[in-house]
Amino acid sequence: MSETNIKTPFRNSLRAKNTFIFSVVVLLFWVLVNKVPTYELVLVGVILELLWMPMCLSLLIIPVVSYLAWKKEQYHANSLHLYSILMVILTILWVMIHNL
């Protein structure tokens, strides 16, 4: 067996892990916004008002950044960038369904 035939296992980068964690945070934010009575509790309402615009922008930015990074990784199936994209799609569907 020559050295050129040995394949190294795929490893997710720190950027991929951070992107995935941030997409989970965005999902949790929108789930909590739809489940917690936001304006009955003053502190929760203030936090919502401060974070809703960055979270909306995150729903647009995360898929683009994740797709470009996933493309750079040659569309590897074990990449966390793929799962970040799926997580954001799930979040968008969650927000659309619960705000009908």
Gaussian input, Z-matrix of N, CA and C with variables (Angstrom, degrees):
# hf/3-21g

backbone

0 1
 N
 C     1     B1
 C     2     B2     1     A1
 N     3     B3     2     A2     1     D1
 C     4     B4     3     A3     2     D2
 C     5     B5     4     A4     3     D3
 N     6     B6     5     A5     4     D4
 C     7     B7     6     A6     5     D5
 C     8     B8     7     A7     6     D6
 N     9     B9     8     A8     7     D7
 C    10    B10     9     A9     8     D8
 C    11    B11    10    A10     9     D9
 N    12    B12    11    A11    10    D10
 C    13    B13    12    A12    11    D11
 C    14    B14    13    A13    12    D12
 N    15    B15    14    A14    13    D13
 C    16    B16    15    A15    14    D14
 C    17    B17    16    A16    15    D15
 N    18    B18    17    A17    16    D16
 C    19    B19    18    A18    17    D17
 C    20    B20    19    A19    18    D18
 N    21    B21    20    A20    19    D19
 C    22    B22    21    A21    20    D20
 C    23    B23    22    A22    21    D21
 N    24    B24    23    A23    22    D22
 C    25    B25    24    A24    23    D23
 C    26    B26    25    A25    24    D24
 N    27    B27    26    A26    25    D25
 C    28    B28    27    A27    26    D26
 C    29    B29    28    A28    27    D27
 N    30    B30    29    A29    28    D28
 C    31    B31    30    A30    29    D29
 C    32    B32    31    A31    30    D30
 N    33    B33    32    A32    31    D31
 C    34    B34    33    A33    32    D32
 C    35    B35    34    A34    33    D33
 N    36    B36    35    A35    34    D34
 C    37    B37    36    A36    35    D35
 C    38    B38    37    A37    36    D36
 N    39    B39    38    A38    37    D37
 C    40    B40    39    A39    38    D38
 C    41    B41    40    A40    39    D39
 N    42    B42    41    A41    40    D40
 C    43    B43    42    A42    41    D41
 C    44    B44    43    A43    42    D42
 N    45    B45    44    A44    43    D43
 C    46    B46    45    A45    44    D44
 C    47    B47    46    A46    45    D45
 N    48    B48    47    A47    46    D46
 C    49    B49    48    A48    47    D47
 C    50    B50    49    A49    48    D48
 N    51    B51    50    A50    49    D49
 C    52    B52    51    A51    50    D50
 C    53    B53    52    A52    51    D51
 N    54    B54    53    A53    52    D52
 C    55    B55    54    A54    53    D53
 C    56    B56    55    A55    54    D54
 N    57    B57    56    A56    55    D55
 C    58    B58    57    A57    56    D56
 C    59    B59    58    A58    57    D57
 N    60    B60    59    A59    58    D58
 C    61    B61    60    A60    59    D59
 C    62    B62    61    A61    60    D60
 N    63    B63    62    A62    61    D61
 C    64    B64    63    A63    62    D62
 C    65    B65    64    A64    63    D63
 N    66    B66    65    A65    64    D64
 C    67    B67    66    A66    65    D65
 C    68    B68    67    A67    66    D66
 N    69    B69    68    A68    67    D67
 C    70    B70    69    A69    68    D68
 C    71    B71    70    A70    69    D69
 N    72    B72    71    A71    70    D70
 C    73    B73    72    A72    71    D71
 C    74    B74    73    A73    72    D72
 N    75    B75    74    A74    73    D73
 C    76    B76    75    A75    74    D74
 C    77    B77    76    A76    75    D75
 N    78    B78    77    A77    76    D76
 C    79    B79    78    A78    77    D77
 C    80    B80    79    A79    78    D78
 N    81    B81    80    A80    79    D79
 C    82    B82    81    A81    80    D80
 C    83    B83    82    A82    81    D81
 N    84    B84    83    A83    82    D82
 C    85    B85    84    A84    83    D83
 C    86    B86    85    A85    84    D84
 N    87    B87    86    A86    85    D85
 C    88    B88    87    A87    86    D86
 C    89    B89    88    A88    87    D87
 N    90    B90    89    A89    88    D88
 C    91    B91    90    A90    89    D89
 C    92    B92    91    A91    90    D90
 N    93    B93    92    A92    91    D91
 C    94    B94    93    A93    92    D92
 C    95    B95    94    A94    93    D93
 N    96    B96    95    A95    94    D94
 C    97    B97    96    A96    95    D95
 C    98    B98    97    A97    96    D96
 N    99    B99    98    A98    97    D97
 C   100   B100    99    A99    98    D98
 C   101   B101   100   A100    99    D99
 N   102   B102   101   A101   100   D100
 C   103   B103   102   A102   101   D101
 C   104   B104   103   A103   102   D102
 N   105   B105   104   A104   103   D103
 C   106   B106   105   A105   104   D104
 C   107   B107   106   A106   105   D105
 N   108   B108   107   A107   106   D106
 C   109   B109   108   A108   107   D107
 C   110   B110   109   A109   108   D108
 N   111   B111   110   A110   109   D109
 C   112   B112   111   A111   110   D110
 C   113   B113   112   A112   111   D111
 N   114   B114   113   A113   112   D112
 C   115   B115   114   A114   113   D113
 C   116   B116   115   A115   114   D114
 N   117   B117   116   A116   115   D115
 C   118   B118   117   A117   116   D116
 C   119   B119   118   A118   117   D117
 N   120   B120   119   A119   118   D118
 C   121   B121   120   A120   119   D119
 C   122   B122   121   A121   120   D120
 N   123   B123   122   A122   121   D121
 C   124   B124   123   A123   122   D122
 C   125   B125   124   A124   123   D123
 N   126   B126   125   A125   124   D124
 C   127   B127   126   A126   125   D125
 C   128   B128   127   A127   126   D126
 N   129   B129   128   A128   127   D127
 C   130   B130   129   A129   128   D128
 C   131   B131   130   A130   129   D129
 N   132   B132   131   A131   130   D130
 C   133   B133   132   A132   131   D131
 C   134   B134   133   A133   132   D132
 N   135   B135   134   A134   133   D133
 C   136   B136   135   A135   134   D134
 C   137   B137   136   A136   135   D135
 N   138   B138   137   A137   136   D136
 C   139   B139   138   A138   137   D137
 C   140   B140   139   A139   138   D138
 N   141   B141   140   A140   139   D139
 C   142   B142   141   A141   140   D140
 C   143   B143   142   A142   141   D141
 N   144   B144   143   A143   142   D142
 C   145   B145   144   A144   143   D143
 C   146   B146   145   A145   144   D144
 N   147   B147   146   A146   145   D145
 C   148   B148   147   A147   146   D146
 C   149   B149   148   A148   147   D147
 N   150   B150   149   A149   148   D148
 C   151   B151   150   A150   149   D149
 C   152   B152   151   A151   150   D150
 N   153   B153   152   A152   151   D151
 C   154   B154   153   A153   152   D152
 C   155   B155   154   A154   153   D153
 N   156   B156   155   A155   154   D154
 C   157   B157   156   A156   155   D155
 C   158   B158   157   A157   156   D156
 N   159   B159   158   A158   157   D157
 C   160   B160   159   A159   158   D158
 C   161   B161   160   A160   159   D159
 N   162   B162   161   A161   160   D160
 C   163   B163   162   A162   161   D161
 C   164   B164   163   A163   162   D162
 N   165   B165   164   A164   163   D163
 C   166   B166   165   A165   164   D164
 C   167   B167   166   A166   165   D165
 N   168   B168   167   A167   166   D166
 C   169   B169   168   A168   167   D167
 C   170   B170   169   A169   168   D168
 N   171   B171   170   A170   169   D169
 C   172   B172   171   A171   170   D170
 C   173   B173   172   A172   171   D171
 N   174   B174   173   A173   172   D172
 C   175   B175   174   A174   173   D173
 C   176   B176   175   A175   174   D174
 N   177   B177   176   A176   175   D175
 C   178   B178   177   A177   176   D176
 C   179   B179   178   A178   177   D177
 N   180   B180   179   A179   178   D178
 C   181   B181   180   A180   179   D179
 C   182   B182   181   A181   180   D180
 N   183   B183   182   A182   181   D181
 C   184   B184   183   A183   182   D182
 C   185   B185   184   A184   183   D183
 N   186   B186   185   A185   184   D184
 C   187   B187   186   A186   185   D185
 C   188   B188   187   A187   186   D186
 N   189   B189   188   A188   187   D187
 C   190   B190   189   A189   188   D188
 C   191   B191   190   A190   189   D189
 N   192   B192   191   A191   190   D190
 C   193   B193   192   A192   191   D191
 C   194   B194   193   A193   192   D192
 N   195   B195   194   A194   193   D193
 C   196   B196   195   A195   194   D194
 C   197   B197   196   A196   195   D195
 N   198   B198   197   A197   196   D196
 C   199   B199   198   A198   197   D197
 C   200   B200   199   A199   198   D198
 N   201   B201   200   A200   199   D199
 C   202   B202   201   A201   200   D200
 C   203   B203   202   A202   201   D201
 N   204   B204   203   A203   202   D202
 C   205   B205   204   A204   203   D203
 C   206   B206   205   A205   204   D204
 N   207   B207   206   A206   205   D205
 C   208   B208   207   A207   206   D206
 C   209   B209   208   A208   207   D207
 N   210   B210   209   A209   208   D208
 C   211   B211   210   A210   209   D209
 C   212   B212   211   A211   210   D210
 N   213   B213   212   A212   211   D211
 C   214   B214   213   A213   212   D212
 C   215   B215   214   A214   213   D213
 N   216   B216   215   A215   214   D214
 C   217   B217   216   A216   215   D215
 C   218   B218   217   A217   216   D216
 N   219   B219   218   A218   217   D217
 C   220   B220   219   A219   218   D218
 C   221   B221   220   A220   219   D219
 N   222   B222   221   A221   220   D220
 C   223   B223   222   A222   221   D221
 C   224   B224   223   A223   222   D222
 N   225   B225   224   A224   223   D223
 C   226   B226   225   A225   224   D224
 C   227   B227   226   A226   225   D225
 N   228   B228   227   A227   226   D226
 C   229   B229   228   A228   227   D227
 C   230   B230   229   A229   228   D228
 N   231   B231   230   A230   229   D229
 C   232   B232   231   A231   230   D230
 C   233   B233   232   A232   231   D231
 N   234   B234   233   A233   232   D232
 C   235   B235   234   A234   233   D233
 C   236   B236   235   A235   234   D234
 N   237   B237   236   A236   235   D235
 C   238   B238   237   A237   236   D236
 C   239   B239   238   A238   237   D237
 N   240   B240   239   A239   238   D238
 C   241   B241   240   A240   239   D239
 C   242   B242   241   A241   240   D240
 N   243   B243   242   A242   241   D241
 C   244   B244   243   A243   242   D242
 C   245   B245   244   A244   243   D243
 N   246   B246   245   A245   244   D244
 C   247   B247   246   A246   245   D245
 C   248   B248   247   A247   246   D246
 N   249   B249   248   A248   247   D247
 C   250   B250   249   A249   248   D248
 C   251   B251   250   A250   249   D249
 N   252   B252   251   A251   250   D250
 C   253   B253   252   A252   251   D251
 C   254   B254   253   A253   252   D252
 N   255   B255   254   A254   253   D253
 C   256   B256   255   A255   254   D254
 C   257   B257   256   A256   255   D255
 N   258   B258   257   A257   256   D256
 C   259   B259   258   A258   257   D257
 C   260   B260   259   A259   258   D258
 N   261   B261   260   A260   259   D259
 C   262   B262   261   A261   260   D260
 C   263   B263   262   A262   261   D261
 N   264   B264   263   A263   262   D262
 C   265   B265   264   A264   263   D263
 C   266   B266   265   A265   264   D264
 N   267   B267   266   A266   265   D265
 C   268   B268   267   A267   266   D266
 C   269   B269   268   A268   267   D267
 N   270   B270   269   A269   268   D268
 C   271   B271   270   A270   269   D269
 C   272   B272   271   A271   270   D270
 N   273   B273   272   A272   271   D271
 C   274   B274   273   A273   272   D272
 C   275   B275   274   A274   273   D273
 N   276   B276   275   A275   274   D274
 C   277   B277   276   A276   275   D275
 C   278   B278   277   A277   276   D276
 N   279   B279   278   A278   277   D277
 C   280   B280   279   A279   278   D278
 C   281   B281   280   A280   279   D279
 N   282   B282   281   A281   280   D280
 C   283   B283   282   A282   281   D281
 C   284   B284   283   A283   282   D282
 N   285   B285   284   A284   283   D283
 C   286   B286   285   A285   284   D284
 C   287   B287   286   A286   285   D285
 N   288   B288   287   A287   286   D286
 C   289   B289   288   A288   287   D287
 C   290   B290   289   A289   288   D288
 N   291   B291   290   A290   289   D289
 C   292   B292   291   A291   290   D290
 C   293   B293   292   A292   291   D291
 N   294   B294   293   A293   292   D292
 C   295   B295   294   A294   293   D293
 C   296   B296   295   A295   294   D294
 N   297   B297   296   A296   295   D295
 C   298   B298   297   A297   296   D296
 C   299   B299   298   A298   297   D297

   B1=1.4516
   B2=1.5289
   B3=1.2991
   B4=1.4641
   B5=1.5222
   B6=1.3128
   B7=1.4677
   B8=1.5208
   B9=1.3066
   B10=1.4643
   B11=1.5195
   B12=1.3356
   B13=1.4553
   B14=1.5196
   B15=1.3155
   B16=1.4622
   B17=1.5207
   B18=1.3131
   B19=1.4604
   B20=1.5210
   B21=1.3063
   B22=1.4597
   B23=1.5246
   B24=1.3152
   B25=1.4672
   B26=1.5288
   B27=1.3396
   B28=1.4625
   B29=1.5204
   B30=1.3172
   B31=1.4646
   B32=1.5212
   B33=1.3176
   B34=1.4587
   B35=1.5251
   B36=1.3086
   B37=1.4579
   B38=1.5328
   B39=1.2946
   B40=1.4679
   B41=1.5245
   B42=1.3270
   B43=1.4690
   B44=1.5263
   B45=1.3290
   B46=1.4660
   B47=1.5273
   B48=1.3126
   B49=1.4590
   B50=1.5204
   B51=1.3273
   B52=1.4696
   B53=1.5225
   B54=1.3177
   B55=1.4645
   B56=1.5223
   B57=1.3111
   B58=1.4663
   B59=1.5219
   B60=1.3177
   B61=1.4668
   B62=1.5263
   B63=1.3266
   B64=1.4626
   B65=1.5233
   B66=1.3322
   B67=1.4674
   B68=1.5280
   B69=1.3319
   B70=1.4762
   B71=1.5254
   B72=1.3396
   B73=1.4702
   B74=1.5274
   B75=1.3204
   B76=1.4650
   B77=1.5256
   B78=1.3283
   B79=1.4703
   B80=1.5246
   B81=1.3206
   B82=1.4663
   B83=1.5246
   B84=1.3259
   B85=1.4611
   B86=1.5291
   B87=1.3349
   B88=1.4621
   B89=1.5218
   B90=1.3110
   B91=1.4666
   B92=1.5258
   B93=1.3345
   B94=1.4673
   B95=1.5204
   B96=1.3151
   B97=1.4646
   B98=1.5268
   B99=1.3339
   B100=1.4597
   B101=1.5297
   B102=1.3199
   B103=1.4631
   B104=1.5294
   B105=1.3361
   B106=1.4640
   B107=1.5312
   B108=1.3233
   B109=1.4666
   B110=1.5379
   B111=1.3109
   B112=1.4647
   B113=1.5211
   B114=1.3067
   B115=1.4635
   B116=1.5265
   B117=1.3204
   B118=1.4605
   B119=1.5237
   B120=1.3141
   B121=1.4619
   B122=1.5233
   B123=1.3281
   B124=1.4588
   B125=1.5280
   B126=1.3122
   B127=1.4586
   B128=1.5262
   B129=1.3051
   B130=1.4690
   B131=1.5291
   B132=1.3122
   B133=1.4611
   B134=1.5204
   B135=1.3375
   B136=1.4632
   B137=1.5248
   B138=1.3268
   B139=1.4659
   B140=1.5251
   B141=1.3193
   B142=1.4632
   B143=1.5225
   B144=1.3180
   B145=1.4596
   B146=1.5231
   B147=1.3277
   B148=1.4596
   B149=1.5342
   B150=1.3142
   B151=1.4621
   B152=1.5187
   B153=1.3191
   B154=1.4576
   B155=1.5234
   B156=1.3256
   B157=1.4698
   B158=1.5370
   B159=1.3501
   B160=1.4673
   B161=1.5300
   B162=1.3286
   B163=1.4598
   B164=1.5297
   B165=1.3245
   B166=1.4702
   B167=1.5264
   B168=1.3147
   B169=1.4589
   B170=1.5254
   B171=1.3075
   B172=1.4647
   B173=1.5246
   B174=1.3277
   B175=1.4632
   B176=1.5215
   B177=1.3150
   B178=1.4646
   B179=1.5292
   B180=1.3074
   B181=1.4678
   B182=1.5313
   B183=1.3119
   B184=1.4730
   B185=1.5316
   B186=1.3367
   B187=1.4717
   B188=1.5249
   B189=1.3154
   B190=1.4654
   B191=1.5254
   B192=1.3226
   B193=1.4605
   B194=1.5360
   B195=1.3137
   B196=1.4598
   B197=1.5227
   B198=1.3228
   B199=1.4618
   B200=1.5238
   B201=1.3234
   B202=1.4586
   B203=1.5313
   B204=1.3120
   B205=1.4702
   B206=1.5257
   B207=1.3179
   B208=1.4619
   B209=1.5282
   B210=1.3228
   B211=1.4593
   B212=1.5351
   B213=1.3237
   B214=1.4670
   B215=1.5323
   B216=1.3294
   B217=1.4646
   B218=1.5226
   B219=1.3215
   B220=1.4647
   B221=1.5252
   B222=1.3158
   B223=1.4662
   B224=1.5294
   B225=1.3062
   B226=1.4778
   B227=1.5264
   B228=1.3167
   B229=1.4678
   B230=1.5262
   B231=1.3166
   B232=1.4617
   B233=1.5244
   B234=1.3001
   B235=1.4562
   B236=1.5263
   B237=1.3101
   B238=1.4648
   B239=1.5275
   B240=1.3170
   B241=1.4653
   B242=1.5293
   B243=1.3174
   B244=1.4627
   B245=1.5247
   B246=1.3110
   B247=1.4624
   B248=1.5315
   B249=1.3120
   B250=1.4718
   B251=1.5165
   B252=1.3224
   B253=1.4704
   B254=1.5214
   B255=1.3254
   B256=1.4645
   B257=1.5249
   B258=1.3276
   B259=1.4616
   B260=1.5328
   B261=1.3225
   B262=1.4622
   B263=1.5260
   B264=1.3189
   B265=1.4603
   B266=1.5245
   B267=1.3157
   B268=1.4648
   B269=1.5298
   B270=1.3215
   B271=1.4647
   B272=1.5192
   B273=1.3203
   B274=1.4707
   B275=1.5224
   B276=1.3160
   B277=1.4635
   B278=1.5208
   B279=1.3274
   B280=1.4696
   B281=1.5288
   B282=1.3253
   B283=1.4669
   B284=1.5218
   B285=1.3167
   B286=1.4722
   B287=1.5230
   B288=1.3124
   B289=1.4690
   B290=1.5304
   B291=1.3188
   B292=1.4584
   B293=1.5212
   B294=1.3146
   B295=1.4577
   B296=1.5086
   B297=1.3240
   B298=1.4707
   B299=1.5048
   A1=107.52
   A2=116.09
   A3=119.41
   A4=110.17
   A5=115.01
   A6=120.10
   A7=112.50
   A8=118.76
   A9=120.95
   A10=111.99
   A11=118.18
   A12=121.07
   A13=113.70
   A14=117.86
   A15=121.27
   A16=109.25
   A17=115.83
   A18=120.57
   A19=109.45
   A20=115.55
   A21=119.59
   A22=108.48
   A23=117.69
   A24=119.88
   A25=110.88
   A26=114.93
   A27=120.22
   A28=109.76
   A29=115.64
   A30=121.34
   A31=108.65
   A32=115.49
   A33=120.18
   A34=109.96
   A35=115.49
   A36=120.85
   A37=109.94
   A38=115.56
   A39=121.06
   A40=110.28
   A41=116.68
   A42=121.06
   A43=110.67
   A44=117.09
   A45=120.80
   A46=110.62
   A47=116.66
   A48=120.36
   A49=111.18
   A50=116.92
   A51=120.41
   A52=111.78
   A53=117.01
   A54=120.55
   A55=110.64
   A56=116.63
   A57=120.03
   A58=111.28
   A59=116.92
   A60=120.66
   A61=110.32
   A62=117.12
   A63=119.95
   A64=111.31
   A65=118.23
   A66=119.68
   A67=110.95
   A68=117.84
   A69=120.86
   A70=109.72
   A71=117.79
   A72=121.62
   A73=110.20
   A74=117.32
   A75=120.72
   A76=110.23
   A77=117.41
   A78=120.43
   A79=110.88
   A80=117.31
   A81=120.43
   A82=111.50
   A83=117.19
   A84=120.63
   A85=110.49
   A86=116.88
   A87=119.57
   A88=112.07
   A89=117.70
   A90=119.84
   A91=109.64
   A92=116.81
   A93=119.86
   A94=112.26
   A95=116.96
   A96=120.20
   A97=110.61
   A98=116.82
   A99=119.99
   A100=113.74
   A101=118.20
   A102=120.76
   A103=113.79
   A104=117.92
   A105=121.88
   A106=108.40
   A107=117.98
   A108=119.39
   A109=109.81
   A110=115.64
   A111=120.94
   A112=114.20
   A113=118.32
   A114=118.49
   A115=113.22
   A116=117.99
   A117=120.13
   A118=110.84
   A119=116.43
   A120=121.88
   A121=108.04
   A122=116.59
   A123=121.53
   A124=111.88
   A125=117.38
   A126=120.63
   A127=111.49
   A128=117.04
   A129=120.93
   A130=110.08
   A131=117.72
   A132=121.75
   A133=112.25
   A134=116.73
   A135=120.72
   A136=110.37
   A137=116.88
   A138=120.71
   A139=110.06
   A140=117.17
   A141=120.92
   A142=111.13
   A143=117.21
   A144=120.83
   A145=112.30
   A146=117.24
   A147=120.24
   A148=112.45
   A149=117.09
   A150=120.20
   A151=115.95
   A152=119.81
   A153=118.63
   A154=112.35
   A155=119.63
   A156=120.55
   A157=111.64
   A158=119.99
   A159=117.92
   A160=113.13
   A161=117.38
   A162=119.88
   A163=111.26
   A164=117.47
   A165=120.17
   A166=110.46
   A167=116.79
   A168=120.33
   A169=111.42
   A170=116.58
   A171=120.40
   A172=111.39
   A173=116.53
   A174=120.06
   A175=111.80
   A176=117.32
   A177=121.20
   A178=112.10
   A179=117.20
   A180=121.39
   A181=112.17
   A182=117.88
   A183=121.00
   A184=112.54
   A185=119.82
   A186=117.53
   A187=113.04
   A188=117.53
   A189=120.12
   A190=110.38
   A191=116.68
   A192=121.02
   A193=110.19
   A194=116.76
   A195=120.54
   A196=111.52
   A197=116.82
   A198=118.97
   A199=111.04
   A200=117.51
   A201=119.89
   A202=111.34
   A203=117.02
   A204=120.32
   A205=111.05
   A206=117.20
   A207=121.43
   A208=110.55
   A209=115.91
   A210=121.02
   A211=110.22
   A212=116.24
   A213=121.21
   A214=110.75
   A215=117.22
   A216=122.23
   A217=112.05
   A218=116.65
   A219=124.59
   A220=112.26
   A221=116.21
   A222=124.24
   A223=112.68
   A224=115.90
   A225=120.12
   A226=109.31
   A227=116.37
   A228=121.45
   A229=113.42
   A230=118.47
   A231=121.04
   A232=112.96
   A233=117.55
   A234=120.84
   A235=110.91
   A236=115.78
   A237=120.25
   A238=111.66
   A239=117.37
   A240=119.63
   A241=110.74
   A242=116.99
   A243=120.65
   A244=110.09
   A245=116.68
   A246=120.50
   A247=111.88
   A248=117.17
   A249=120.13
   A250=110.45
   A251=116.12
   A252=119.99
   A253=110.07
   A254=116.96
   A255=120.37
   A256=111.74
   A257=116.93
   A258=121.34
   A259=110.63
   A260=117.15
   A261=120.17
   A262=110.59
   A263=117.77
   A264=120.32
   A265=110.17
   A266=116.77
   A267=121.64
   A268=110.76
   A269=116.69
   A270=120.91
   A271=111.12
   A272=116.81
   A273=120.38
   A274=110.17
   A275=117.33
   A276=120.09
   A277=111.51
   A278=116.83
   A279=121.46
   A280=110.64
   A281=115.81
   A282=120.16
   A283=110.89
   A284=117.10
   A285=120.17
   A286=111.85
   A287=117.29
   A288=120.63
   A289=110.97
   A290=117.66
   A291=119.95
   A292=113.29
   A293=118.02
   A294=119.76
   A295=111.95
   A296=117.60
   A297=121.23
   A298=111.02
   D1=126.06
   D2=-179.39
   D3=-88.83
   D4=165.94
   D5=-177.75
   D6=-70.85
   D7=-22.91
   D8=-178.37
   D9=-74.63
   D10=-20.79
   D11=-178.91
   D12=-86.63
   D13=-9.84
   D14=-178.60
   D15=-79.66
   D16=123.93
   D17=179.18
   D18=-100.66
   D19=136.61
   D20=175.73
   D21=-87.09
   D22=143.97
   D23=179.05
   D24=-67.59
   D25=150.44
   D26=-179.69
   D27=-72.44
   D28=134.90
   D29=177.50
   D30=-126.60
   D31=132.91
   D32=177.55
   D33=-75.48
   D34=140.77
   D35=179.66
   D36=-79.25
   D37=168.57
   D38=176.48
   D39=-63.25
   D40=-36.24
   D41=177.51
   D42=-62.00
   D43=-41.54
   D44=179.10
   D45=-64.73
   D46=-41.65
   D47=178.80
   D48=-65.05
   D49=-42.89
   D50=179.08
   D51=-65.37
   D52=-40.05
   D53=178.20
   D54=-63.70
   D55=-41.94
   D56=179.07
   D57=-65.19
   D58=-44.44
   D59=178.71
   D60=-61.46
   D61=-42.05
   D62=179.49
   D63=-66.24
   D64=-36.39
   D65=177.56
   D66=-67.84
   D67=-32.69
   D68=175.00
   D69=-68.07
   D70=-40.02
   D71=177.63
   D72=-62.01
   D73=-41.61
   D74=178.67
   D75=-64.01
   D76=-43.15
   D77=177.21
   D78=-60.73
   D79=-46.17
   D80=-179.98
   D81=-63.19
   D82=-37.57
   D83=177.63
   D84=-59.10
   D85=-49.54
   D86=-176.78
   D87=-69.82
   D88=-32.43
   D89=176.44
   D90=-67.07
   D91=-44.22
   D92=178.74
   D93=-65.15
   D94=-37.60
   D95=178.74
   D96=-61.55
   D97=-37.87
   D98=-179.32
   D99=-83.16
   D100=-16.47
   D101=-177.71
   D102=-102.20
   D103=-30.74
   D104=-176.19
   D105=-94.16
   D106=137.06
   D107=175.51
   D108=-68.73
   D109=95.69
   D110=-167.01
   D111=-67.55
   D112=-36.09
   D113=-174.70
   D114=-96.32
   D115=-1.71
   D116=173.03
   D117=-81.15
   D118=-29.14
   D119=176.89
   D120=-105.86
   D121=118.86
   D122=-172.49
   D123=-61.52
   D124=-45.36
   D125=-177.48
   D126=-63.46
   D127=-40.94
   D128=178.31
   D129=-65.24
   D130=-40.21
   D131=177.75
   D132=-63.08
   D133=-40.13
   D134=178.73
   D135=-65.89
   D136=-44.07
   D137=179.45
   D138=-63.70
   D139=-40.92
   D140=177.28
   D141=-60.36
   D142=-46.63
   D143=-178.61
   D144=-64.19
   D145=-32.05
   D146=179.41
   D147=-77.68
   D148=-30.68
   D149=-171.68
   D150=-104.35
   D151=-8.88
   D152=-172.93
   D153=-66.75
   D154=-38.18
   D155=-179.79
   D156=-69.22
   D157=-46.25
   D158=175.98
   D159=-61.19
   D160=-33.86
   D161=179.10
   D162=-71.41
   D163=-35.32
   D164=175.04
   D165=-65.40
   D166=-43.31
   D167=177.75
   D168=-64.78
   D169=-34.00
   D170=178.25
   D171=-63.85
   D172=-33.79
   D173=177.61
   D174=-65.44
   D175=-21.87
   D176=177.43
   D177=-94.29
   D178=-35.93
   D179=-172.67
   D180=-82.56
   D181=-41.91
   D182=-176.03
   D183=-57.53
   D184=-45.97
   D185=-179.42
   D186=-64.21
   D187=-36.33
   D188=-179.81
   D189=-67.16
   D190=-48.45
   D191=179.81
   D192=-63.29
   D193=-42.42
   D194=-179.40
   D195=-66.38
   D196=-40.37
   D197=179.62
   D198=-64.82
   D199=-43.95
   D200=179.85
   D201=-63.42
   D202=-39.91
   D203=177.92
   D204=-69.99
   D205=-37.19
   D206=178.54
   D207=-66.46
   D208=-38.94
   D209=175.95
   D210=-62.54
   D211=-40.31
   D212=178.58
   D213=-64.40
   D214=-31.01
   D215=177.28
   D216=-85.59
   D217=11.07
   D218=177.42
   D219=61.20
   D220=41.71
   D221=174.14
   D222=54.14
   D223=44.79
   D224=179.16
   D225=-70.74
   D226=134.35
   D227=-175.04
   D228=-69.64
   D229=-23.67
   D230=-179.59
   D231=-90.14
   D232=5.51
   D233=-178.14
   D234=-73.30
   D235=137.50
   D236=177.23
   D237=-71.10
   D238=-16.89
   D239=176.80
   D240=-64.19
   D241=-38.84
   D242=176.15
   D243=-60.53
   D244=-44.65
   D245=-178.59
   D246=-70.89
   D247=-27.30
   D248=173.93
   D249=-67.10
   D250=-41.94
   D251=177.55
   D252=-62.13
   D253=-45.39
   D254=179.10
   D255=-63.87
   D256=-36.51
   D257=178.96
   D258=-65.31
   D259=-40.56
   D260=179.42
   D261=-69.53
   D262=-37.92
   D263=175.82
   D264=-62.04
   D265=-42.56
   D266=176.11
   D267=-60.68
   D268=-41.24
   D269=179.36
   D270=-64.43
   D271=-44.54
   D272=179.47
   D273=-62.37
   D274=-42.29
   D275=176.87
   D276=-63.49
   D277=-40.14
   D278=177.94
   D279=-59.60
   D280=-47.07
   D281=-178.66
   D282=-65.54
   D283=-41.07
   D284=-179.82
   D285=-66.34
   D286=-42.39
   D287=-177.62
   D288=-69.07
   D289=-40.24
   D290=-175.38
   D291=-84.69
   D292=-3.80
   D293=178.31
   D294=-114.27
   D295=22.08
   D296=177.67
   D297=-74.83

